[in-house]
């Protein structure tokens, strides 16, 4: 998918600017992580990760199941690889992450609040404020798994220069 096609998707679905800015920041973080993985000789498809990041929250304003809706749309237009990544960025999908591409998009999205890079803990705290009364054992377990994923990134990328702290 070309960047011009991504722009058309933004127009077609009237994606709010704040969501576009968020997706652009997530894409930037994905690109940085992909570069560092490549330096460690870990094969990742940077282009597909970035393109997926640029559309992952197109249906976020519609609320529930936004990841699945976008994945379905991407499959419909023949972008299966992107669809597979986008579908896995949902908070509850952490146990389904298998590829580095999936893990990179998932993690980068969890590090960006609105259009600002924040710590994972800050993002977790923000999510709790946004969803008061919904802190179930499953949420806490997923948050712990996110922290383990972050540690996995830290261990693999030890010694790499990143423009942000993992």
N, C-alpha and C positions, 0 to 999 in steps of 0.2 A: 504494500500500500504506500502510495506517495504522500508527501506532506500536503499536497494540494487536495488529495482525497480526504485526508483527516480534517482539513479546513471545511470541506463540504459537509462532512458529518456534523461538525460544530454548528454550521448554519442550518442544516436540515432539522436538527433536533433542538435548535435555539438554546445551546448550552450557555449558561451564565458565565460571565467573565471570570468570576471567582473560582469556578470549577475548572475552567481552562487554565488559569494560573496555577492551580493546585496540580493538575495533570502535567503541566510543563515542568514544574519543580520536581515532581516524582520522576519524570523522564530524565532530567538532569542527574539526579542521584543514581538512577539506574545506569546511566552511561558511565558515571564515575566508578561505580562498583564493577561493571563489566570490564572496564579498562584494567582495573586492579586484578581481577580474576585472570584476565589474559596474561598479565605480567607474571602470574604464578603458574602459568601454563595450564590453566583450567579453561577448557573450551566452553564458551558461551556465545550465543547469537545476539550480539549487542543490538543490531538493527531491529530485530523482532521484539526485543525487550523494550526498546525506546518507543517504537510505534504502538505497542500494547499499552505502555504507560500513558501515552498521549490520548488514549481513548477510554481508559479503564473506568472512569467515573462519568461518562456521558449521560447515563440515566440516573445518576445519584439524586438529582432533584425530585425524581419520581418516588424515591424512598426504597422500600423493601425490594430485595432481589435485583438490585441494579446491576450487579456483576453478571448474573445469569442472563438478564435481558440483553446486555451488550454482547455477551458471548453468543447468544442466539442470533443476534443481528449480524455479527461478524461471520458466523458460519453460513448464514443465508447469502452473504455477498462473496463467499469463497475464501475467507481469511481464517481457516481452521487453526493455524498455529497461533495467531493472535488471540483467537477465541479461547483456546485452551489456557493461555496465560491469564487473560482477563478474568475468566471464571474463577481462577484460583486465588485472586487477591482478596476475596471476601474474608472477613475476620474469622469465620468459623472453618475455613478451609485449611488451616495450618497442618492438620494431619494428612492432607492429601498431597502436600507439596513433595514432588519427587525430583524435578530438574532444578539446576541452578537458576535457570531463567525464571521459573515459578517462584523460587525463594527470593531472588533479587527483587522482582516486582512486589511481592508481598511485603518484604522488609522495607523497601524504599517508601512504599505507601504508608506504612506504619510510622515512619520517621518524619513525615511531612504533615504539619497542621496548617490548614488553609494553604498558603504558598510559602511557608517558612519551615526550614529544617529545624527540628527540635529533637531532644533526646527521646529515646523510646519511653522512658518513665514519664516524661512530660506528656507524651501522646496518650499513654495509658490513663494518666490522671485526667486529661481533658475528656477522654471517652467516658470516664466515670461521672464527671460533672454533667456531661451531655445526656447521660442515661441514668439519672438517679433512681435508686430503687430496683435496678436491674442487675445488680452485682451478685450473680449466682455463683455457685461452685464451678460451673462450667466456664464462666467468664474468667474467673481467677485462674483456673487451669490453663485456659488459652493464653492468658497474659504470661504465665510462667513459661509456656512453650515458646512464646515470642522472645522472651529473654534468653532461652536456650538457643534459639536460632541466631540471635544477635551474638552470643558467645561463639557459636560455630563460625560466623563471619569473622569475628575478632581473631580467632585461632588461625584461620586460613590466611587472613590478610595481614598477619603480624609482620611488622617491618615495612609495610607498604605506606606510601604517602597518599593520604586522601585529603581532599579539601574540607572534610568534616570528620568528626570523631565518631567512631563506632562504639 
